[in-house]
């Protein structure tokens, strides 16, 4: 399938709508966005042992915990929250609609409900739009969950047992005996600091570990209001390659960091982005720190208008506002990796694939998770430079303006048909 080129010579309008129909019999359309948070309390896979569960096990116990925490946090409609959890008979996708059952069986409805959402975090900023847009294949999650019911930063991964399709994970279908016990067996967890895919399926932990829950308010809300964002654009390349950046076709014969910049500019120009020559790669080598390569002081925004960082200091404090996980063609990328050679403070890590000229497995380069907004967005680990499927971050130094009209509600007409 072909990609859609964005034109940012002036502004981009991303228009969309949402079908405001009930998600189940007798379900009314809510007007305010639904909320989402991570619980401040933790427990094992035996939900009956959790504070706030009332001694109830299974999904009912998990929901009781979410409602107890919502009430403690002073959230509106505390009885409307459920845990984003699946078990052997119920998928989290259906539960977010206030319905039991499996997604594969349409949650017990004549047709598959798709209207749940949109959701906002405790700070009021958008987490994601309609449920069918935030799951695969699109996985359009705007920002990490980040916060617990009191608005404090959530750090620990939470139980989900749920894959990126909203169903019980097919890769590891363990449910801690439907959330009634805590054996030392693996179960899928999600990450509060990640966006696409990893917010619900980061990997696995064990049922015996102490972890929080992710709580979502059920039901259908009006689309999120449009917002306007200004700043220089940041994207992740849809192209990938080894640590020898000069070997990438988009490098045009350049080598080292210069090859990284050439790749960014080539891809920005091919996508029709404004000021393509203003883009530089977020890369460090043995003599250059990535942060010092930029004279522009911020802010930076993604192609969907969501801010990434307000200032250069925000690029180097270990936390972004959201992940740089949208490519130059508007496609949302999932749990992929990118070359950076750069620490969370913006400096050279000493691992840069011989100044970005090596594709050997003996040499190392610092790599990052492109759907992360914590320090892993730039510094996750070191990998052999022969890894050929890693991407680059590209940041412009020329501000532009993006108007976003109901984007979060899940329209696709103005977006790429490329799914990664």
Buried (B, 14 or more C-beta within 10 A) or exposed (E): EEBBEBEBEEBBEBEBEBEBEBBBEEBEEBEEBBBBBBBBBBBBBBBBBBEBBEEBBBBBBBBBBBBBBBBBBEBEBBEBBBBBBBBEEBBBBBBBBBBBBBBEEBBEBEEBBBBBBBBBBBEEBBBBBBBBBBBBEBBBBBBBBBBBBEEEEBEBBBBBBBBBBBBBBEEBBBBBBBBBBBBEBBBBBBBBBBBBBBBBBBBBBBBBBEBBBBBBBBBBBBBBEBBEBBBBBBBBBBBBBBBBBBBBEBBEEBBBBBBBBBBBBBBBBBBBBBBBEBBBBBBBBEEBBBBEBBEBEBBBBBBBBBBBBBEBEBBBBBBBBBBBBBBBBBBBBBBBBBBBBBBBBBBBBEBBBBBBBBBBEEBBBBBBBBBBBBBBBBBBEBBBBBBEEBBBBBBBBBBBBBBBBBBBBBBEEBBBEBEB
